[in-house]
Each structure stands twice: as structure tokens, then as C-alpha cells.
Amino acid sequence: MITNRLCLDYEAKGGGYLKAEVKKNNTILDAVPYTKTITNRQVCYRFDDAPPEHCSVIGNCPSEPLHIDHRISRHPIYTVVFTNWSDPVPVGGTSEMASKIESHEIRVNEVLPSKNANKVNHDNFLSMIVNHTVTEMTLNLISDMPHLYCVTLEVKDVADNVRQCRRFILVDETTMLETKHDKPFQFTSASPDTSFTWQTHHNDICLSWKDHFINKFYFDNELFNGVEADPFGFIKGTYEQISGELPVSGTPNVHGIIKYMASWKLNDGSFSQEIEVPDFLNQTLCEQLSVNDGETYTFYVRPIDIVGNTYNESRTLFIDQSAPQITDVWLEKDGYERLYVHDSTDLSKMQMTFNAFDPHSGLLKIHWMFGTKDTLTELISEHLSVRKPQIVSNFAFI
């Protein structure tokens, strides 16, 4: 039995007769009956408490309840499409029993940053209502600064039932990526004593760029932490933005950056194909590469932010695991090299000579000490600076 319609049948009957009176002589004529009439009319009241539905929910169609041609853009013109909506027919009923779609309304509200979930400012920024025949609108959201907007579609049927759907869009015409010089981008696998440029082991090469790359606007305005649920509870399931770009749950990012790409080269070779850095939120990368003394690796890291801005920066690492070498240590007197002495007077006339070198990283400084072996007494010592890799020799002790 269909219960969403109540119909009342009205029947009106008319009939009687006519008696005429002749005024001249006050004569009343015989009654003359006239044909009786019957009129019928049916009035129906339809009951409809079901809100409109989209075909993606009640059927199997590929379209979205609210389609926006691009959700993140540096261009302020957006086209929104809302096709394939209908007023559902009661189970077992006919299409006449649905009240039909009456209108569509598009509302645009700004999403404001908050300490927890971001909040939608429900003071209307923009609102447009069109009849049921219009299923597309163009929005001009030009602004001199980035904004995250909530676009809400409200579909209303003739019986005043409504269904709401929303999506989020980002308009950013101005921002760029930059670097923070007080946040290092360096090889954490390298020695701190070499300003993180020389690696003295043959293990993995590791880099870190914690907070080095940023989008300054999104560093100060955390727009992608997620948005609070619809406070009225009307927007759920498919009608909420639960997947895709800018979901209600938030977008993982590092100050607006959503991925890092990395590539590297050995010595003067070609750069490798770029890879996407896994677990990019850590802002680190470790690669297990063939590492040998004397080799040089150059790494490029390229961040990409949510609007497609990018930045390229490199660091170079030198490999040297081997210790410096010291050879040909002699005491020299009168042009002869020997290691023995006779007395202190003899020693004072001699020079100590040696060769010291490092074939990979070169020598930074030399620390020499002269003393007695038996008593372990240090007689004299000194540090000598070395500006570039070279053979160092001929130091006199007088």
C-alpha cells in the first residue's frame, strides 16, 4: 500500500425547479423543473519527507555529487557542476509520487585556521540560488592572498526537503618556496668536525633538511590540518569530502610541502633518475650506495608544495675512510740521513725529516712532538697548519 499520497474526492450536486410570477396580475405559473447536475473533483495531498539523492549513492554512476574542475589552483576561476540529482521515488511507487527538484544553491565560505580542526566561517562569503534546470556555475574567487574555501551545494525539492554536499578548494596565486638559512640541509652521515662534508666510513649516505624548505605562508597559516565536521550533521558519506585532494581529514604536509624528490651523481657522472623520498614527513633520506675512498657524491633535493611550487638545492659529500700516511722519518746531519745520535750537542745540529700525505682528503694540520722514550718526557711539541694536500717535510729541532 502506498502511503505518501492522500486524495479526497468532492462531489457537488445541483438541481431544483423554477416558478415564475406574472407581476401584471400576480399570477404564479406552474413549477418548471430544470435538469439536475453533478460535478466531481479530486484533490490529492502528497507526503514527501525524503531529501534529494545523487545517482552515485542510489545507483551506480561515475559522476560526483559536486564536481569541481580543479580543487587546487593558482587561477581564481572555478567551474562547479552538479548533475544527476533526483528526488527519490517511494518504494513501490511511481515517479509522480516524488515532488521533484526545485532549486540548487551554491555557498562559498572561507575555512579559517584553528589550533585543532580548522573551522568553516558560516557567514556567507558568496551565495547563489538557481532553478532545477541549471546544473553548472562559474566562481570567480580572485584574491591577493591564499584562501581555503568550503563550497557547499544545497539541493532542494518542491516539498522543501534538502540535501547538502561540500568540497574544499584552495586558491593560491602568490606563494613560493624558500629556505631557512638557520635550518641546516646537510649530510648527517658525515663528520661534524668537517662541517658535514666528509664521510669517514663506508656505510649509508644520509641527509637531513629539517624545516630547511618552507612555504612561508603555510608555515604561518596551517590550513591543511583538517576541517571540523558539519556542525548540523547533514553532510555525511559520499556527500562529504572524505577522499581525493583536500579531504576533510586533512592533507599531510611540511609547511605546505607535500613531497620531496631526490637524485644524485657519483663524481662527474650523470644524475640518477629522481625518486620520491619515502616517509617525507621525516625530511630525511638514506641511500645505500657503493662508497669508496676518494669518491664524491652530489645530491639534489627538490621539494614540491601543494600548489606545485618547487625549489632545487644540492649538497656535495666527499668520501675518505683512510688515515693519513707518514713515511721516511729521518734525522739528517751534514746531508746524511740516519736515526742515531751521540749526545745533545750532536742532536742540536740535526734536522728531523718525514713525508706526510693523505691522497683523498689531504692534510688539515700536523701535530708533532719530540721527547724521550724511556721516561715518556715531552721536550717540545707544535701544531702546523696545512692549507692544501701536500707532502710535508724538513722540520728542524734546534
C-alpha positions, 0 to 999 in steps of 0.5 A: 500500500502506498502511503505518501499520497492522500486524495479526497474526492468532492462531489457537488450536486445541483438541481431544483425547479423554477416558478415564475410570477406574472407581476401584471396580475400576480399570477404564479405559473406552474413549477418548471423543473430544470435538469439536475447536475453533478460535478466531481473533483479530486484533490490529492495531498502528497507526503514527501519527507525524503531529501534529494539523492545523487545517482552515485549513492542510489545507483551506480554512476561515475559522476560526483555529487559536486564536481569541481574542475580543479580543487587546487589552483593558482587561477581564481576561476572555478567551474562547479557542476552538479548533475544527476540529482533526483528526488527519490521515488517511494518504494513501490511507487511511481515517479509522480509520487516524488515532488521533484527538484526545485532549486540548487544553491551554491555557498562559498565560505572561507575555512579559517585556521584553528589550533585543532580542526580548522573551522568553516566561517558560516557567514556567507562569503558568496551565495547563489540560488538557481532553478532545477534546470541549471546544473553548472556555475562559474566562481570567480574567487580572485584574491591577493592572498591564499584562501581555503574555501568550503563550497557547499551545494544545497539541493532542494525539492518542491516539498522543501526537503534538502540535501547538502554536499561540500568540497574544499578548494584552495586558491593560491596565486602568490606563494613560493618556496624558500629556505631557512638559512638557520635550518641546516640541509646537510649530510648527517652521515658525515663528520661534524668536525668537517662541517658535514662534508666528509664521510669517514666510513663506508656505510649509508649516505644520509641527509637531513633538511629539517624545516630547511624548505618552507612555504612561508605562508603555510608555515604561518597559516596551517590550513591543511590540518583538517576541517571540523565536521558539519556542525548540523550533521547533514553532510555525511558519506559520499556527500562529504569530502572524505577522499581525493585532494583536500579531504576533510581529514586533512592533507599531510604536509611540511609547511605546505610541502607535500613531497620531496624528490631526490637524485644524485651523481657519483663524481662527474657522472650523470644524475640518477633518475629522481625518486620520491623520498619515502616517509617525507614527513621525516625530511630525511633520506638514506641511500645505500650506495657503493662508497669508496675512498676518494669518491664524491657524491652530489645530491639534489633535493627538490621539494614540491608544495601543494600548489606545485611550487618547487625549489632545487638545492644540492649538497656535495659529500666527499668520501675518505675512510683512510688515515693519513700516511707518514713515511721516511722519518729521518734525522739528517746531519751534514746531508746524511740521513740516519736515526742515531745520535751521540749526545745533545750537542750532536742532536742540536745540529740535526734536522728531523725529516718525514713525508706526510700525505693523505691522497683523498682528503689531504692534510688539515694540520700536523701535530708533532712532538719530540721527547724521550722514550724511556721516561715518556718526557715531552721536550717540545711539541707544535701544531702546523697548519696545512692549507692544501694536500701536500707532502710535508717535510724538513722540520728542524729541532734546534 
